[in-house]
Amino acid sequence: MVTYSESGVDIDLEEVTVSALTKKLKKTLQFQDVITESGHFAALVRLGNQALAMSTDGVGSKILVAEMMDQYDTVGIDCVAMVVNDLICVGARPLAMVDYLAVEKPDPEAASQIGEGLAEGCRQANVAMIGGETASLPGIVKNFDLAATGIGLVDLDGIVAGDKIAEDDVILGIQSSGIHSNGLSLARRVCFEEAGLKVDDFLPTNEKVTVGEALLEPTRIYVQAINQLLEKVEVHGLAHITGGGFTNLKRLKKGISYLIDDLPTPHPLFQFIASQGVEVEEMYRVFNMGIGFAVILPRKNATEAMEIIGNHFPVQIIGKVSEDPEEKVEVKTFQGGWIEL
């Protein structure tokens, strides 16, 4: 059995580490009119009758796959996606970003390809990359690392914080393009070390794409779909399904539980990883398992919402909300059984 922890990422230790850092910073919230609770997908600071939303993220070890393939023109899309998909979770319209590129040594060709991806991501999200920083850090960084910070605006009465989520609300799942930019440490361990595959080998569960292509497929950017949705439909909660899978739903509201009982067939990449001995519960704790974004709203609004989102990406009802103080996330897996996250 291969686990995320054995692949070098200990989720439990990460949570303890984040807590150790953030508990020192919580007192700084008094310096400004901060709206959102810590732990949400994006932070909000009141600016008159609007709020400024902020989020920051990076590409992670997906960069190592890009290095193996010597192809850097898509990781910029992932970088933009990881930030803007968090911003829209509070109902904000992303406006602008700044990037941070740390390199072992300057490489104009790689930088050009990275810039190409950043520009494409900004086009998809309709945001401006207004600045950034590039640092040469030999001895600290191997090859490069890429991260970014984004800002957005939302009217105070348009904030989606999750507080309105109620019993029998439905959960819409918007399909992912694949692994997106989370769980790559486990995926690389399984594909390259356990299975002994190369980036140019065809994926055993889908021989139309190579392993490298499947791992490098860019993260979907849900900005346009969600912004259009918010203009027309009442929405109670929005969640970017990233590392931790459907446990991300727990960020939205206390005292409720989620029943996920109708997921799409997992992508061939996930099917292959599971076939190599990764336990099904681990799969649903690490990967998005085919759903990159979740929308929670009243059942009466589901049909209209799916029509709007469906103009952009495949979407379906994947579950519902219950008022359960145990705050569980129960998932029916692709193997037919149930797990609790």
N, C-alpha and C positions, 0 to 999 in steps of 0.2 A: 504494500500500500504506500502510495506517495502522497505526502501532504504539503500544504503551503508552507508550513513551518520548516519541514525538511528541505524545502527549496530556498530557504533563506529569509522568509517573511513570516514573522510571528505576530499575528493579528492581535492577540491578547497583550503581548508586550508593547506593541505599538500604542494600544489604548492607554496603558499605564504611562507610557512615555509622554503621550500627548497631554494627559491629565497633569503630569508633573510640570509641563511647560505652561499650560494655560491657566493653572491655578495661580501662578505668579502674575498673570496678565489681567485677570478678571477685574482687579481694582482700577485698571485704566479706563474701564467703561464709564466711570463717573465723569470723565473729562468731556464727554460729548453726549448728545441725546441719542443713545443707541436704542433701537427698537427690538430687534430680534434676540431671542435667547441664543446663547452659545451652543454650537452643535448643529445649527441649521445649515443649509447648503450655501447660503450667502448671508453676509452681515448687512444690516440696514441702519443708516444714520439719518435722523430727521433733518430735512432742509425745508423749512416753511411747510407748505402743504404737499410736499413731495418727500421722498426718501431716496438717499443715495445707496445703491447696493454695491457691494464689493466681494470679489472672490479671487482666489489664487490657486494655481495647481501646475502640475508638470506632466511630462509624458511618461516618466518612469522607465522601467527596464525594456519597454518596447524599443527604445533607442538601440539596445544591443542587437535586436533583430535587424534593424536598419543597417547597423554596422556590418553584420554578417552578410547582408545582401548588397552592401555598398550602394544603398538607395535611400536618400534622405528627403525626397520630395513630398512625403506624406505625413511625416511626424509633426510638421507644423499644423496640419489640419487637426490632429489629435490634441495638440497643445491648446489651440483656440477652443475646440469642442469641450474639453474638460472644464474650462473656465466658464464659457457662456451657458453651457447646459446647467451649471449650478446657479448662475444669476437668474435664469428664468424661473427657478423653483420658488422664488418669492414674488413672482409676478412682474419682475423688472424687465425693461427693454434694454438689452446691452447696447452700450454706446461706443466705448473705446477701451483699448488695451495697451499695455506695455509688456515687452518680452525681456527675458533674461537668458542669455546664451553664455554658458561657461565652457571654455574649451581647453584642452590640453595644450594645443598650439593652433594658431590661426590656419584655416583651410578655406580659401576663397570659394572653391568649387562646392564643398559641402555646405558652406554658408549660403551660397546662392540657391541650392536646392531646398534648404531649410526655409529660406525666405519665400520661395515659391509656394511651399505648403502653408506658411503663415498667411500669405496673401489670399490663397484660395479659401482658407478657413474664415478669414475676415469677410470675404465676399459672401460666403454662405450665411454668415451670421449678421451681415450688414453692419459691421463695426469698423472703426478706424484703429489702426495700429499707430499710435501717436508718439511712440518713443520706446526706449528700452536701454539695455546695458549689455555689453559684451566684455567678458573678462577672460584673460589667459591665466590659467591656474595649473601649471605643470606641478605634478606631485600631489595634487588634490583631486583633479578631475582626469579621468581616462577617456580619451576621445572628446565627448562633449556631454553636456546636460542642458535641457531646455525647459523653461518654465515661463509663466506669464501671469499677470494680474489684470483683471477687468473691472470696469465700473458700468453701472446701469442706473436708470431712474424709474421710479414707480410712484404714482399718486398714492397718497396715504389710504384712500378708500379702495385702492386696487391691490393692496398687499395681500398675497396669498401665504398665510403663515401656518395653515393646518388646523387652526383653532375651530373652524366651522365643520370639520369632518364629523359625520354623524352616523348612527346605526343605519345599516342597509345602503349606505353610499356604495356605488360600484367603483371598481378599479379598472381603468383602461390601461392596457399595456401596448406601448409603441415599440415595434420590433427594432432590435439592434442590427448592425451590419456584421456583427461577429464578436470578437473578444473585446473590441474597443481598446481601452488603455489601462486595464486592470487585470491582475492575475497572470501577467506575463512571466513572472518568475517560475510559477508552477507549470505553466504551459511549456516554457522552454525546457524545463527539467524533464518533463514527460516526453516531449517530441525529440529532443536532441540527445539526452543522456540515457533515458530509460528505453526509448524505442530505437535509438540510433539513427534517426532520420537526418537528412541534410535539408537546407533551405530550398534546394531545387528539386527535391523528391516530391512526387505527387502525394497529396493527402490521401491516405488509405480509404477514408470514408467519402471522398469526393475527388476523383481523379481528373477533374477539370481544372483544379488549382493546385499550386505547389504549397508545401508547408509554409514557406516564407511568405507567399502571397496571402495565405489565410491569416497568418499572425500579424501581418502588416496592414491589413485592410483598415482604412481610416475610421475613426469614431464618427458616428452620425451626429449632425448638428441639428437640434430640434427647435431652434429659435423661431423661425418663421411659422412653423406649425403651431407652436404654443402661443406666440403673440397674436396670431389670428384667432385662435380659440378663445383667448381671454377677452377679446373685443366683443364676442357674441354669446358666450355661454358662462353661466355661473360655475366656478370651479372651487372646490374646497381644499385641495391639496395637490402638490406637484413634487415628484421625487425623481432625481437623477439616479438610475440604478448603476452603481459603479462597484468599487471594491466592497465586499461584504454582501453583494447581491441584494436580495429583498429585505435584509435587515435595515437597509437605508430608509425604509418606510417608518421605522421606529423614531426617526428624527422629528416627525411631524406633529404628533399629539400624544399626550399621556392618557392612559386609561382606556385604550381601545386595542383591538386585535384585527389582524388581516387574514382572510382566508383566500389563498391563491389556488384555484382549482381548475383552470383551463388555460394552460400555457401552450404556445406553439411548439412544434417539434424543434428540438435544439439544433443549432447549426452543426454541420458535419464536424467542425473542429472540436466542439464540445463532446460530440459522440465519440470521437477518437480518443480524447483525453480520458473519458470515463471508461473506455474499453481497456485502458492500460493499467487499471487497478486503483484509480482514484475513487474513493467512496462517494456515493451520490450526495450525501449530506455536505461533504466538503465541496463538491461541485457547486452547490447552491449557496454556499457561504462565501465562495471566492469569485465566481463568475456571474455575469448578468444572465446567462442561460437563455439568451434570445430576446430579452426585453431590456431596452436601453433607457426607457423613461416611462414613468407611471403617472397617470392623472386620476385623481379621486374627485368624484362629483355626484350630485343627486342622480338617481336612476333615471328620472324623467328627462335628463339632459344627455343621456348616453348616445342616443341615435344621432342627434345633431352634432355632437362632439366628434363622433367617429367619422361622420361625413367630412367635417373640416379637416381633421388630421389625416384622413384617408387620401386627401389630395396630395399629401406629401410622403407618407410612409404607411406601411401595413399596420393596422391597429385592431384590437379586439378587446372585449371584456374578459379580464383574466381572474376576477374575484370580487369580493365584497368586504365591507367593514362591519365589525360587530363591537358593541360596547362591552369589552371584556377587560377587567382590571388587571388581568395577568399579562396583558400587552404581548401577546404571542403573534408570531407570523407562521402560519401553517401552510405548507406548500405540497401540492400533489405533484410528484416528480414524473419525469418522462418514463420511468420504469413502472409507474402505476401505484406506488406506495406513497405514504405521507411522511413528511418530516416537519419538525418544529425548529425554527431558527431563533 
